[in-house]
Amino acid sequence: MDEKGLGRRVQRMRQAAGLTQQVLCQQAGLSYSTLTKIERGAIKSPSIFTIQSIAEALHVTLDELIEQRPIKRTTAHSKSGVRFIYFDINGCLVRFFQGAFVKLAAEVGEPADVVETIFWHYNDRVCRGEMTVDAFNKALAKDMHVDHIDWLSYYLEAIEPIFEMHELVRWAAQHYRIGLLTNIMPGFVAVMREKGLIPDVAYDALVDSSEAGAIKPEAKMYEVAAQKAACPPGDILLIDDSRANLMAAEKHGWHTSWFDDYHAKDAAERLRTMLEPVA
């Protein structure tokens, strides 16, 4: 990647959009120092997730921003008409983080069910972006009567990639437009991609609840996702481990498929068969 050329394009597009660096930072969820370094070409190989966040804030495509020809994908669709696939993260691409509750409970001297209850008391707020991760950590620490908690560290240590689904995502990216549709805390997706906990492929849409200001199964999440997919509802498939999330998607006219992480290999093979493209 030509870092200096990228920096000039970011600056040019930002100015054309009438945005100051401070405003673009707010809209893209970046620090001021990161953006200024990118515009100067001072960051070698900046994260693709960072670049995509800038592109979305500028309302341009990733390919337009980096001046790269898009990867050629087939125009095929599945037998049911699916052309765009949204993957959930927790429970689909990684096994969920209940182990984090056990470890945290042991360290703070509270029963695991008490720790989990405290966690869920605040989780929706932070996943909607109504509470920062720092404020979330402070709230957990206060309620558990300890000085400090770093939830991200417990989360990252506890989750496990579901490799069968990672393979499916990479395969799907060669045939379909794909995206992530996830209830998650601010900044977690970027860290997970960098650590290889979720596939680092060219997603066509990233719908992060903390940026959308809503969580599944709330209608706003599906409205934002449909807008980013830029295709009719009947072309979209959601793969999720929550029945409530899938039912909400069906109300919006989407295709849905429930994922069972206890039988990940069989579930991934079934999805692959179901999604075999029709020329």
N, C-alpha and C positions, 0 to 999 in steps of 0.2 A: 504494500500500500504506500502511495506517495503522501507522506504525512503533511508536507508543506502545501501540496495541492489541495488536500482535504481541508486544511486549515483555511485556505483562501476561499474555498467554496462555502464552508460554514459561515465565514464572516460575510461573504457576499449575499448569501441567501438570508442570513439573519437581518442584514441591513435592508434588503429588499422587502422583507416582511415587516419592517418598521419596529424591530425588537431591539432593546438594549441587551447587553450581555447579562445583566442581572435578571431581566424578565425571562430570557431564554433559559437561564439556569433554573429558575423556579418551575418553568413549564416542563423541562426535560429531567428534573430531579437531579441536577448536577451541582457540584460545588463550583464557586466562581473560579478558583484556581485551576480546576480541571478544564473548564471551558477556555480560559485564556491561554492555557498551554496548548490545547488542541488547535486554536486559531493561529498560534505562532508556529505550529508544526513541531512542538517540543516534546510530544509524547510519541514514542516509537510504537507502532502497531497498537493503537488504542482499542479497547474492548469493543467487539462488534455490537454488544448490547448497549454500550454508551452511544455509539454512532447511531444505532436504530432509535434510541430515545431522542436524540437531537433531530433526526429526520422526522419523527412523528410530531415533535413540537413545532417544526417548521412546515409541516403539512406537505412534505415531499416524500418520495419513495427512497428506500435505502440505496437502490441502484443509482438514482439521480444524484444523491449526495456523494457517493463514492465514485460515480462515473464508471460503473462496472456493468457490463452486459449481464442481464439476468440469466440464471441457469435455465436452460431449456427444459421445460417439463411437458409431458404429453398433455393433450387436451382430452384424454380419456376420462371417463367417469365410471363409478361403480354401477352394478345392475340396478341399484335402488336410486340412482341419480346423484349420489354424493360427489361433490367436487371440492369441498373444503372440509377439513377435519380439525376440530378443536380437541386437544388433549388436556385433561386435568393433570395436576402435578401430584399432590399428596394422595396416595392410595392408588395412583396409576403409573407414574414415572418413578416414584420413590415409595418405599414402604413407610407407613406413617410413624410418628415419633413418640408412641406411648412409652418407649424405653426411657425417654428424656424425663418423664414424670417420676419414674422409679429412681433414677439417679439423683434428680434434684431433691426428691423426698428424703433420700438417705442422707444427703449433705446438709439439709436444713432441719432435719429431725422432726418432720411432719409425716403423717400417713400419706401414701400415694394418692388416695381418693381426695384428700383435702387439698393437696397441691393441684390436682387436676381441676377441681371445682374452682379454685382461685384463678387458674389459667383461663378457663372458659368464661369466667366473669368479665374478662377484659378482651378476649381474643377478637370478637367481632369488631370492636371499636378500632383496634389497631389494624386489622385487616381492611377496614373501610378507609383507613387513612385519617380517622378522627383523632387518633392518638399516635404519637411517635413511638418508635421502638424504645428510645431512651426512657420516655415516660412510662411505657409498659413495664420495662425492667424495674424501674423505681417502685411502681405500684406492686409488682410481685414481691420485691424485697421487703417493702413495708408490711404487706399482709402476712408474709412468712417470717417476719421479725429477724431479718438478716440485713447486713450492710449493703450487699451488692449481689445482683444476679445478671448474668449475660445469657439471655434465652437463646440467642443465635448459636452460641457455642454448644449448648445442650442439644439443640435441634440438629445441627450438622453432625454431631457425634452419633446421634441415635438413628437417623434415617439411613436407608439402604437403597441403592439404585435397583430398579426392577429391569434387569438387562434385556429380558425378552421384549419389553415395551420400548426400550431404547432402540433395539434393532428395528422394531416396527415403525418407529418415528422416522428413522433414517430411510427406510424403504418407502414410506408414504411420501416423504419429501421429494422423491424422484418422480412421483406420479400425480400428486395432488398439491394444492395449496394447503398449508397447515398452520396451526397457531396453538398457543397456550391460553387456557381460560382457567384462572386459578384464584382461589381465596388464599391470600398470602400476605405476609407482613412486608413493609417497605424495604426494598433493597435485597430481599432474600433471593429473588430469581437470578439476579446478576451474580451473586456469590455462588449459587448452585451451578450455574453454567461454567463459571471459571474453574470450579473444583471438579467438573465432570460428573456431577450428581444428576444432571439432566442433559440430554443431547444438545450439543452446541452446533445446531444446524441453522440454516437461514429460514427462520420463521417468518411467515407472511403477516402475522398479527400476534401481538403479545397483550393479552387483557389481564392486567394485574389489578386485583380488587382494590389495593391501596391507592392506585392511581385513578381507577374508575369511580371511587367514592361509593361503592356498593359491593355486596357479596352475593354469590349464588346462595339461594335461588331467587334473589330479588330481581325484578324485571329489568332494572337498569343495566345489570351486568350483561344480559342477553341483547339488549338494545345496543350497547356499546360494541359488543362482539359482532353483531350483525353488520353494524356500520363499518367496522374494520375489515370484515370479510368481504364486503362489497359484492354480495351475490344474493340471490333469492333465498329465503328461509329453507325451502325444500332442497337446496344444494348442500346444506350444512349438516355435519354429523358431530355430535358431542360424545366423547368417550369419558365416562366419569364413574366413580365408585359409589356415588350417593344417589339413591333412588329419588330423593326430593329434587336434586339438581336436574336429573334427567326428566322428571315430570314437568318441571318448569320449562325446560327446553322444548318439550313436545308441544306445550301450549303456544309456543312461538313458531310452531310449524317445522321444527328441526327434526332430523333423524337422531336417534340416540342408541347408545350401546352401553350396557352396564359392564364394568370391569371387575373381576373377582381376583384380587391379588393373592388369595390363598391357592389359586390354581392358575398362576400367571402364564405358564407355558401353554396350557390348553386355551386360555382366553386369548392370548396373542395370536396363536395359530388360527383360531376361529375368526378373529378380526381380519387377519391377512387374507383368509379365504373370502370373507364377505366383501373385502375391498379390492379384490382382484379387478383391475381396470378393464373396461370394455372399450375396445378401440373405436 
